[in-house]
Amino acid sequence: IHQMQTLPNIDINIKCGNSLISNITLNFSKEKLESQLKALLNKDRKLGESDEEVAEINAILDDLKVKLPKQIEIYKNATNAYKNETNEDLRGLHKRNIESAKEFILSLFVKTNPAYREFKSTLANYLKSYGYGGIDNATLPNANPKALQEARKNLNDYLIAFNYHKTLGITNEPRGFVERDFLALLDSMRSYESISKEAKSYFEWRFEFPEVLDKNGDFMCFDLIVGNPPYGDLLDKTQKDFCQNKKLPKEQWKYQYADTGDTYKLFIEKGFNLIKQNGNLAYIVPLSITSSKSNIDLHKMLLENCEFIRVSSYGDRPAKVFPSAEQKVSVISLKKTLSPTKELFTTQVNKRYSSQTLKELIESQQFVNSIEFVREGAFCKISLPIEKVIMKKLYAQKQTLKSFMKGKERIYYRTSGNRYYNLFTNYSTKSTKENSFEVKNSNAIVALMTSNLFYWFRSAYSNHRDSYMHEFERFPIPKLSKQMLANLAKLGKKLQADIEKKSNFTSTGTKEYRLRKSKHIIDEIDRLICPLYDLTQEEMDFI
């Protein structure tokens, strides 16, 4: 009945570009720009600052005051008009007005960028010291001749563009040059070109959407952002350096909280900065948003500024949540209140069965406020009130597994991989993804780490694929008597014998372990340890 129809002229809403990379800060307002430029006029003039440059600053100020508001109005009106225009000629006119207004706005901000004035000043100083020959005769050891020639040409072009051949009184007398100063000049030119030339490939959120600009062109932020950002280590070294220049103080980084090793985390920080106070953000992201040491700073940003956060998580077995994606995912939604989190509603990792529709899965999931169980880089993936009670009882214990991680025996585990993610032994299984750590009483530790209770606790904090020592170390351990340790050691030995007995070899000679075939022994371990945590029969049955 309600057939979907394509919006007219929808191309105006389709933006292309690297939306993580931008030069113009979101909070850079017209008022701030005017203040900075007026401060420049009031300073003592630097070398190379002629009356012409003072006139340029005054012209920019005039553009900010008079032309910018007019261009913003043209930009907004043309965009609105284009969206529903059916006449081809008028649509073309609106589009030209949009492009012209954007070009004016961006060029104005390039002229107000500190890199522009820094380069002009550096070039003026260099020319005053070394004359024309300081450019034309400059050489660098091991430099690419073609690249060096192009750099000299560009510097001479800027010399003319900035009118320095008329205003500086540059000498033609040979004065040589200092390599260090020439390199500094080249660095300054590259910084300027990164905003003047490369800026066209950047995505300037500050101006890309006229709907969220006020009459002065100041960015008002979005009410809501919804997305499914790209996952993975997708940025090259240059892009990572742009996002987080380790040579600069952290407060000057483009991204101060997100880990550059996975782009979706950068998109979370970008989205957070793009929404207004009391605005909302919702993303589909990998499950690792709930469980990674690299999340520590990002979680800190969210937990200090979002009063309400909601995270639902989904496995990729038995059936995929998204047919085209072999990925465990979480859906995170938040409200940016600029106040600490009071409610962090989470789910367990929901499994979708082949008989279930996605709607049925979503409607059946349950949330619980797990804010008290947040740990470094990890949200606690639980769904039910009974899980909160069990988690509290575990954290009431006075020691953790870490206190047992010393001794002459070893525990072997798989570092990654779904199939043997929960396999622990006190002997090597010869896996190529195997690691180990030292313990005392290894058979008892095998029993503890193979228990349903350990599996449930670990599942609440892990990414369900990779194994990390800090996840093992945080598992709470009750006080264990010598007799209890002996009983656990006996069960651990029995369990390992059973899993070996029930293992088999594939046609390729790979050894397979089927832990579920030893479930009766694993349950026996839980019946032994759960009462030590004061778990009730109902809670033990749940585990």
Stockholm file with secondary structure:
# STOCKHOLM 1.0

chainA/1-543         IHQMQTLPNIDINIKCGNSLISNITLNFSKEKLESQLKALLNKDRKLGESDEEVAEINAILDDLKVKLPKQIEIYKNATNAYKNETNEDLRGLHKRNIESAKEFILSLFVKTNPAYREFKSTLANYLKSYGYGGIDNATLPNANPKALQEARKNLNDYLIAFNYHKTLGITNEPRGFVERDFLALLDSMRSYESISKEAKSYFEWRFEFPEVLDKNGDFMCFDLIVGNPPYGDLLDKTQKDFCQNKKLPKEQWKYQYADTGDTYKLFIEKGFNLIKQNGNLAYIVPLSITSSKSNIDLHKMLLENCEFIRVSSYGDRPAKVFPSAEQKVSVISLKKTLSPTKELFTTQVNKRYSSQTLKELIESQQFVNSIEFVREGAFCKISLPIEKVIMKKLYAQKQTLKSFMKGKERIYYRTSGNRYYNLFTNYSTKSTKENSFEVKNSNAIVALMTSNLFYWFRSAYSNHRDSYMHEFERFPIPKLSKQMLANLAKLGKKLQADIEKKSNFTSTGTKEYRLRKSKHIIDEIDRLICPLYDLTQEEMDFI
#=GR chainA/1-543 SS CCCCCCCTTGGGGCCCSBTTCCSSCTTCCHHHHHHHHHHHHHSCCCTTCCHHHHHHHHHHHHIIIIIHHHHHHHHHHHHHHHHHCCCHHHHHHHHHHHHHHHHHHHHHHHHHSHHHHHHHHHHHHHHHHHTTHHHHTCCCTTCCHHHHHHHHHHHHHHHHHTTHHHHSCCCCSCCCCCHHHHHHHHHHHHHHHHHHTGGGGBCCHHHHCGGGBCTTCCBCCEEEEEECCCCSSCCCHHHHHHHCCTTSCGGGSSCSSSCTTSHHHHHHHHHHHHEEEEEEEEEEEEGGGGBCGGGHHHHHHHHHHEEEEEEEEECCSSBCSSTTCCCCEEEEEEEECSSCCSEEEEEEEECBCTTCCHHHHHHHCCCEECGGGCBTTBCCCCCSHHHHHHHHHHHTSSEEGGGGCCSSEEEEEESBCSTTTTCEESSCCCCTTEEEEEESSHHHHHHHHHSHHHHHHHHHHSCSSBCCHHHHHTCEECCCCHHHHHHHHHHHHHHHHHHHHTCEECTTSCEECCGGGGHHHHHHHHHHHGGGGTCCHHHHHHC
#=GC SS_cons         CCCCCCCTTGGGGCCCSBTTCCSSCTTCCHHHHHHHHHHHHHSCCCTTCCHHHHHHHHHHHHIIIIIHHHHHHHHHHHHHHHHHCCCHHHHHHHHHHHHHHHHHHHHHHHHHSHHHHHHHHHHHHHHHHHTTHHHHTCCCTTCCHHHHHHHHHHHHHHHHHTTHHHHSCCCCSCCCCCHHHHHHHHHHHHHHHHHHTGGGGBCCHHHHCGGGBCTTCCBCCEEEEEECCCCSSCCCHHHHHHHCCTTSCGGGSSCSSSCTTSHHHHHHHHHHHHEEEEEEEEEEEEGGGGBCGGGHHHHHHHHHHEEEEEEEEECCSSBCSSTTCCCCEEEEEEEECSSCCSEEEEEEEECBCTTCCHHHHHHHCCCEECGGGCBTTBCCCCCSHHHHHHHHHHHTSSEEGGGGCCSSEEEEEESBCSTTTTCEESSCCCCTTEEEEEESSHHHHHHHHHSHHHHHHHHHHSCSSBCCHHHHHTCEECCCCHHHHHHHHHHHHHHHHHHHHTCEECTTSCEECCGGGGHHHHHHHHHHHGGGGTCCHHHHHHC
//
